[in-house]
């Protein structure tokens, strides 16, 4: 199949393109760097002849107005171009807990507005008339340091006790690629890592492995990137697909590669 991957040069997209290529598909990476801009509509003629479009692109800003404009404009342009090209399946990557996080608070300084923008994206897809599959993934192992930085106060990292079920980007890419080569579900599929942690434990393991001297503490008043979270805000609700790579093995592999 010809499969166009929007955001195909990023962390997830580049892995998706590689995996599809390994299985004999014509996987085309579409991004501003390759001449495709979903915000302006530039280069969307690349969709001609595509069987599937995968969208793993993301807003460059977590601020609500900017994220809303990004997802509204890019998806409106992309979905219209897909209809014109006769694309038969749209696959999108989103986030486990999007609806819960969108409703977490109305503080414009928190990232809950970003998740409201993600809900808009999902709504546009669901109402487009194009068969679709939406993959909700949990947080990536690759962002453990960013989570730690978001809660850092001096030499202390304050984390909520909420559960997190992180996953390797590699396993997310596998799930997205698999969704693209199977029939559209017209539904949301959740995928998470093989283990759950309390968030402070997850961050503590990551920092300890990297010999980061910061002290990690559980703080009931701490937030997740500015959003108050409950125990299960960030984990799948029901039966979810599970990634294969355990966090400890991923950390070991990163250390072996000098990362």
BELBEL-V511347 format. One record per run of one state. SS is the DSSP state (H for helix, E for strand, L for the rest). FROM is the first residue (numbers start at 0). LEN is the number of residues. Records with the same first field share a line. If there is no record, write none. Layout:
BEGIN
SS = FROM-LEN + FROM-LEN
END
This chain:
BEGIN
L = 0-1 + 6-4 + 22-3 + 30-1 + 34-2 + 37-4 + 42-1 + 47-4 + 55-8 + 85-3 + 95-2 + 102-9 + 126-5 + 137-2 + 150-1 + 153-2 + 159-3 + 164-2 + 167-1 + 180-7 + 192-4 + 209-5 + 218-5 + 224-2 + 227-6 + 234-6 + 242-4 + 256-3
E = 1-5 + 25-5 + 36-1 + 41-1 + 51-4 + 88-7 + 131-6 + 139-1 + 151-2 + 155-4 + 162-2 + 166-1 + 187-5 + 196-2 + 214-4 + 223-1 + 226-1 + 233-1 + 240-2
H = 10-12 + 31-3 + 43-4 + 63-22 + 97-5 + 111-15 + 140-10 + 168-12 + 198-11 + 246-10
END
